[in-house]
Amino acid sequence: MIVIVFSSLYIIFTARLFQYLERFANQKLFYEFFALESGNLSCQLIVVVIMDEKSVSRENLAKNIAGSIVLSEGPGAEINKWRTIFKIHQYTLAEKMGVMSSVISDYESGRRKSPGAVMVKKIVNALLAADEERGSFISHEFNKIYAGQKLNDAIIDTRDLTTPRTISHIVASLNGALIAEKEHEEKNICGYTIIDSIKAIVDLSPHEFVNLCHLAQNRALVFTGVQSGKSPLVAIKAANIKPGVVIFHGMKEMDKLAEKIARVENIPVIISGATSIDELVGNLKML
């Protein structure tokens, strides 16, 4: 794991920070902000945690399997379903869990009550471990499905423009404000992708988010539901992405740190003046 800390001050790692990192220890790339205050001292800290993509995909699949078992009205049947999907015999699953095969049989038949959280975790880990020993083929297929669905959910609209439009034209169309050097005003933009920022940052894995943003060369990346602009810009900076322009919808004023990142990275930013997402989408469609 690599931990990169950007800060305006040297900061001593506190118990709170260690708890914070532990909470997100299975993320390949996580970015967040929190202020540490002591008297008159206030500083901004950005933490980027980088871990291998495989652990992220595994955790996402594990959560889906565990959730389906816990929330099912028939958890035993759900366990049987997943064991069948992963093509694992009862005795093999039991062996990996360190229990008798009769325990699995009793759960699946309903002779035992619903498994608790500890037992569900053991079942899920055993299923995934057995699949990994055989090349993780089942896991890979499920991760492809989940990734595609999440990307579809995160993208509100995406279009290519029939005629490239300058950034200054887009600013006027959105009744927006441009935060950039003058030289960017006549830069041509060839298309746009509107992203639900909450779904993108919370639901997408870092790899999926980066793939989504890499489509943005000479295009506009439009983020809705933005409060300060910090999280999207830190993600863009960490992934070394250079969109044609970034458009924020939903905030009145850009955070100073976010503005500094945009200027340092030479990324033009437009703050949309549209009063609703529907108005934003409509204005962009008219470009």
C-alpha positions as CSV (number, residue, x, y, z in Angstrom):
1,M,0.0,0.0,0.0
2,I,1.1,3.5,-0.8
3,V,-0.1,6.5,1.2
4,I,0.4,9.9,-0.3
5,V,-0.3,12.9,1.9
6,F,-0.7,16.4,0.6
7,S,-0.9,19.1,3.2
8,S,-0.2,22.8,3.8
9,L,1.4,21.8,7.1
10,Y,3.3,18.9,8.4
11,I,0.7,16.8,10.3
12,I,1.2,14.2,13.0
13,F,-0.8,11.1,12.2
14,T,-3.4,10.8,14.9
15,A,-5.6,7.9,16.0
16,R,-8.4,9.4,14.0
17,L,-6.4,9.2,10.8
18,F,-5.3,5.6,11.4
19,Q,-9.0,4.7,12.0
20,Y,-9.9,6.5,8.8
21,L,-7.3,4.7,6.7
22,E,-8.3,1.3,8.2
23,R,-11.9,2.0,7.3
24,F,-10.9,2.4,3.6
25,A,-8.0,0.0,3.6
26,N,-9.5,-2.1,0.7
27,Q,-9.8,0.9,-1.7
28,K,-7.3,1.1,-4.6
29,L,-7.6,4.9,-4.7
30,F,-9.5,6.8,-2.1
31,Y,-9.6,10.5,-1.8
32,E,-11.2,12.5,0.9
33,F,-10.8,15.6,2.9
34,F,-11.1,16.5,6.5
35,A,-9.9,19.4,8.6
36,L,-7.9,19.0,11.7
37,E,-8.4,21.9,14.1
38,S,-6.6,22.8,17.3
39,G,-7.3,26.3,18.7
40,N,-6.6,28.8,15.9
41,L,-4.8,26.2,13.9
42,S,-6.7,24.8,11.0
43,C,-5.2,22.8,8.1
44,Q,-6.5,20.9,5.1
45,L,-5.3,17.3,4.6
46,I,-5.8,15.2,1.5
47,V,-5.1,11.5,1.8
48,V,-4.7,9.3,-1.2
49,V,-4.6,5.5,-0.5
50,I,-3.5,3.3,-3.4
51,M,-4.0,-0.5,-3.3
52,D,-4.2,-3.2,-5.9
53,E,-7.3,-3.3,-8.0
54,K,-7.8,-7.0,-7.4
55,S,-8.6,-6.4,-3.7
56,V,-11.2,-3.8,-4.6
57,S,-13.0,-6.1,-7.0
58,R,-12.9,-8.9,-4.5
59,E,-14.4,-6.8,-1.8
60,N,-17.2,-5.5,-4.0
61,L,-18.2,-9.0,-5.0
62,A,-18.0,-10.2,-1.4
63,K,-20.4,-7.4,-0.3
64,N,-22.9,-8.3,-3.0
65,I,-22.9,-12.0,-2.1
66,A,-23.1,-11.3,1.6
67,G,-25.9,-8.8,1.1
68,S,-27.9,-11.3,-1.0
69,I,-27.6,-13.9,1.8
70,V,-28.4,-11.6,4.7
71,L,-31.3,-9.8,3.0
72,S,-32.9,-13.0,1.6
73,E,-36.0,-14.4,3.1
74,G,-34.5,-17.9,2.5
75,P,-30.7,-17.5,3.4
76,G,-30.2,-21.3,3.1
77,A,-31.5,-21.3,-0.5
78,E,-29.3,-18.3,-1.2
79,I,-26.2,-20.0,0.1
80,N,-27.0,-23.0,-2.1
81,K,-27.5,-20.7,-5.1
82,W,-24.1,-19.1,-4.7
83,R,-22.4,-22.5,-4.0
84,T,-23.9,-23.8,-7.2
85,I,-22.9,-20.7,-9.2
86,F,-19.3,-21.1,-8.0
87,K,-19.5,-24.9,-8.6
88,I,-18.3,-25.9,-5.2
89,H,-19.3,-29.1,-3.4
90,Q,-20.7,-28.8,0.2
91,Y,-17.7,-30.7,1.6
92,T,-15.2,-28.4,-0.2
93,L,-16.9,-25.3,1.1
94,A,-17.0,-26.8,4.6
95,E,-13.4,-27.7,4.5
96,K,-12.3,-24.2,3.5
97,M,-14.5,-22.8,6.4
98,G,-13.1,-25.3,8.9
99,V,-16.5,-26.8,9.7
100,M,-18.3,-30.1,9.1
101,S,-20.1,-30.5,5.8
102,S,-23.3,-31.2,7.8
103,V,-23.2,-27.5,8.9
104,I,-23.5,-26.3,5.2
105,S,-26.2,-29.0,4.6
106,D,-28.2,-27.9,7.6
107,Y,-28.1,-24.2,6.6
108,E,-29.1,-25.0,3.0
109,S,-32.0,-27.2,4.1
110,G,-33.2,-24.8,6.7
111,R,-32.5,-27.1,9.6
112,R,-30.3,-24.4,11.1
113,K,-31.4,-20.8,11.6
114,S,-30.1,-18.0,9.5
115,P,-26.3,-17.7,9.7
116,G,-24.9,-14.7,11.6
117,A,-22.5,-12.2,10.3
118,V,-19.4,-14.2,11.2
119,M,-20.7,-17.3,9.5
120,V,-21.8,-15.4,6.4
121,K,-18.3,-13.8,6.1
122,K,-16.7,-17.3,6.4
123,I,-19.0,-18.6,3.6
124,V,-18.3,-15.7,1.3
125,N,-14.5,-15.9,1.8
126,A,-14.5,-19.6,1.3
127,L,-16.4,-19.3,-2.0
128,L,-14.1,-16.6,-3.3
129,A,-11.0,-18.5,-2.1
130,A,-12.0,-21.6,-3.9
131,D,-12.7,-19.6,-7.1
132,E,-9.3,-17.9,-6.9
133,E,-7.6,-21.3,-6.7
134,R,-9.2,-22.1,-10.1
135,G,-8.3,-18.8,-11.7
136,S,-11.1,-16.5,-10.4
137,F,-13.1,-17.1,-13.6
138,I,-16.5,-16.8,-11.9
139,S,-15.4,-13.7,-10.0
140,H,-14.2,-12.0,-13.1
141,E,-17.5,-12.5,-14.9
142,F,-19.5,-11.0,-12.1
143,N,-17.2,-8.0,-11.7
144,K,-17.7,-7.3,-15.4
145,I,-21.4,-7.3,-14.9
146,Y,-21.3,-5.1,-11.8
147,A,-18.8,-2.6,-13.4
148,G,-21.0,-2.2,-16.5
149,Q,-24.1,-1.6,-14.4
150,K,-22.5,0.9,-12.1
151,L,-21.0,2.9,-15.0
152,N,-24.5,3.1,-16.6
153,D,-26.0,4.3,-13.3
154,A,-23.2,7.0,-12.9
155,I,-23.5,8.5,-16.4
156,I,-26.5,10.8,-16.8
157,D,-25.8,11.6,-20.5
158,T,-22.9,11.6,-22.9
159,R,-22.8,13.0,-26.4
160,D,-20.5,14.1,-29.2
161,L,-21.1,17.6,-30.5
162,T,-21.8,17.9,-34.3
163,T,-19.8,21.1,-34.3
164,P,-17.0,21.7,-31.7
165,R,-17.9,24.6,-29.3
166,T,-15.5,26.9,-27.6
167,I,-15.3,27.0,-23.8
168,S,-16.6,30.6,-23.8
169,H,-19.6,29.5,-25.8
170,I,-20.4,26.7,-23.3
171,V,-20.0,29.2,-20.4
172,A,-22.6,31.5,-22.0
173,S,-25.0,28.5,-22.7
174,L,-24.9,27.5,-19.1
175,N,-25.0,31.0,-17.7
176,G,-21.9,30.0,-15.9
177,A,-18.6,31.3,-14.6
178,L,-15.2,30.3,-15.9
179,I,-12.3,29.7,-13.6
180,A,-9.3,29.5,-15.9
181,E,-6.7,31.5,-17.7
182,K,-7.9,33.7,-20.6
183,E,-6.1,31.4,-23.1
184,H,-8.7,28.6,-22.5
185,E,-11.7,30.6,-23.6
186,E,-11.3,29.8,-27.3
187,K,-10.4,26.1,-26.7
188,N,-12.7,23.8,-28.7
189,I,-14.7,21.1,-26.9
190,C,-15.9,18.1,-29.0
191,G,-18.4,16.5,-26.6
192,Y,-19.4,16.0,-23.0
193,T,-20.2,13.4,-20.4
194,I,-22.5,14.2,-17.5
195,I,-21.7,12.3,-14.3
196,D,-23.6,11.8,-11.1
197,S,-20.7,12.7,-8.9
198,I,-22.1,11.0,-5.8
199,K,-22.6,7.7,-7.6
200,A,-19.3,8.0,-9.4
201,I,-17.2,8.6,-6.3
202,V,-19.1,6.4,-3.9
203,D,-20.1,3.4,-6.1
204,L,-17.4,3.2,-8.8
205,S,-14.1,1.6,-8.1
206,P,-11.1,3.9,-8.8
207,H,-10.3,1.8,-11.9
208,E,-13.8,2.3,-13.3
209,F,-13.8,6.0,-12.4
210,V,-10.4,6.5,-14.2
211,N,-11.7,4.6,-17.3
212,L,-14.7,6.9,-17.3
213,C,-12.6,10.1,-17.0
214,H,-10.1,9.0,-19.6
215,L,-12.8,9.4,-22.2
216,A,-12.7,13.1,-21.6
217,Q,-9.8,14.3,-23.7
218,N,-11.0,17.4,-25.6
219,R,-14.4,16.8,-24.0
220,A,-16.3,18.3,-21.0
221,L,-16.6,16.3,-17.8
222,V,-19.7,17.5,-16.1
223,F,-20.2,16.6,-12.4
224,T,-23.6,17.1,-10.8
225,G,-24.4,17.3,-7.1
226,V,-21.1,19.0,-6.3
227,Q,-20.6,21.0,-3.2
228,S,-17.0,22.2,-3.3
229,G,-15.3,20.5,-6.3
230,K,-12.5,19.1,-4.2
231,S,-13.2,15.3,-4.6
232,P,-13.5,15.3,-8.4
233,L,-10.4,17.4,-8.9
234,V,-8.3,15.4,-6.5
235,A,-9.4,12.2,-8.3
236,I,-8.6,13.8,-11.7
237,K,-5.2,14.9,-10.4
238,A,-4.3,11.6,-8.8
239,A,-5.3,9.7,-12.0
240,N,-3.3,12.1,-14.2
241,I,-6.3,12.9,-16.4
242,K,-6.6,16.0,-18.5
243,P,-10.2,16.7,-19.6
244,G,-10.9,19.5,-22.0
245,V,-12.9,21.3,-19.4
246,V,-14.6,20.3,-16.0
247,I,-18.1,21.6,-15.4
248,F,-19.5,21.7,-11.8
249,H,-23.3,21.8,-11.2
250,G,-24.8,22.3,-7.8
251,M,-22.4,24.7,-6.1
252,K,-22.4,28.4,-5.7
253,E,-18.7,29.0,-5.0
254,M,-15.6,26.8,-5.7
255,D,-13.4,25.7,-2.8
256,K,-10.1,27.5,-2.7
257,L,-8.1,24.3,-2.6
258,A,-10.1,22.9,-5.6
259,E,-9.4,26.1,-7.5
260,K,-5.7,25.9,-6.7
261,I,-5.6,22.3,-8.0
262,A,-7.4,23.4,-11.2
263,R,-4.9,26.2,-11.9
264,V,-1.8,24.1,-11.1
265,E,-3.0,21.3,-13.3
266,N,-4.1,23.8,-16.0
267,I,-7.7,22.5,-16.1
268,P,-10.4,25.0,-17.0
269,V,-13.4,24.8,-14.8
270,I,-16.9,26.1,-15.4
271,I,-19.4,26.6,-12.5
272,S,-22.8,26.0,-14.1
273,G,-25.6,28.5,-13.5
274,A,-28.3,26.1,-14.4
275,T,-31.0,25.8,-11.7
276,S,-31.6,22.1,-12.1
277,I,-30.1,19.0,-13.7
278,D,-32.8,19.0,-16.3
279,E,-32.0,22.5,-17.3
280,L,-28.3,21.6,-17.4
281,V,-28.9,18.6,-19.6
282,G,-31.2,20.6,-21.9
283,N,-28.7,23.5,-22.3
284,L,-25.9,21.0,-23.2
285,K,-28.1,19.3,-25.7
286,M,-28.6,22.6,-27.5
287,L,-24.8,23.2,-28.0
